[in-house]
Amino acid sequence: MTTVQPRATLDDVARLAGVSAKTVSRVFNQPELVGAATADRVQAAATRLRFRPNTLAQHLRRGGGTDTVGFVMGEFGNPFYYKVASGIEAEIAPHGHHLLLATTDDTAEGESRVVDALLGQRVGALLIIPVADDQAYLEGERQLGTPVISIDRAATNVLADAIVLENRRILHEATRRLLALGHRRIGYVCNPSSVSTQVDRVAGYRAAMAEAGIPDTDAWCRLSDDRTERAETTVGDLLDSDDAPTAIITGNNRMTIGALRAMRERGDTRTALIGFDDFDTADVIGVSVITYDPVEMGRQAARLAMERMQDPAGPPRRIELPTWIIERGTGERPPQEGNTA
């Protein structure tokens, strides 16, 4: 039968090291007040007993947050999220901060649940990719001194700093490129569509279409918030429609992959495709994408968080990171015979 040994306490370390419990506490909290020989003896005893100081309790006794940075992101399966996380980790680790990840599964209920759990851990800063329509519930926590940084999507009803992309500008540019090739039936497909990133992207797309004298794009848009809907089904229905587009822009990497599957099932090598978000193998299979640096996005968010941890005052900041288009073939297809306006 397996037994579990009780964890060593501060008093256990004190007895083994032959010092007082107060001295042990100073070794871990105020080492400058303890002589080197005594500190070495205490550290050796702690190592032998596998003692770990309760850093959360220490911070709570001081009335502040911890040195942990919480990052609330979507699903683990999306490479965008872990690339942002790697940027955060790379920036905060040299400063002695630790990263704690929590996933929302891209649902408002998940956001509420994991944010509550992280705040219960008294994280020193909260970095979040918002999913819910309203983050007003974070304003009280921010006023108590916890920095709140929104990433990719701007948080609503909370005075949070934000790291976002040039969404509207780049969609305007991508649409104009397709128009310059001769396309007129240009579709935009995304899920979810109600988040701020997609609202901005759709606005950029529609503005470019309107400038080209095409104000009505409803027939070629598929804007969904049903997360159970398969991306290839959404794009497939659009490709099978009577007035199918000759070019499609997809709003995220999941939708791009769905579009590629739908096109392959139909033997479609004519429809032009530009996807938002780069992804592994996109260069190998020749998919044109709108891209950016997600690692740098994480780094910028982490820098803002550490600045706020030191000085929480001042108005919220909004930083827009650059985006650009990589031409690999699918986005450079002109309208072809049998697939023209």
Secondary structure by P-SEA (a helix, b strand, c coil): cbbbbccccaaaaaaaacccaaaaaaaacccccccaaaaaaaaaaaaaaccccaaaaaaaaacccccbbbbbbcccccaaaaaaaaaaaacccccbbbbbbbbccccaaaaaaaaaaaaaacccbbbbcccccccccaaaaaaabbbbbbccccccccbbbbbbcaaaaaaaaaaaaaaaacccbbbbbbcccccaaaaaaaaaaaaaaaaaccccccccbbbbccccccaaaaaaaaaaccccccbbbbccaaaaaaaaaaaaaaccccbbbbbccccccccccbbbbbcccaaaaaaaaaaaaaaaaacccccbbbbbbbbbbbbcccccccccccccc
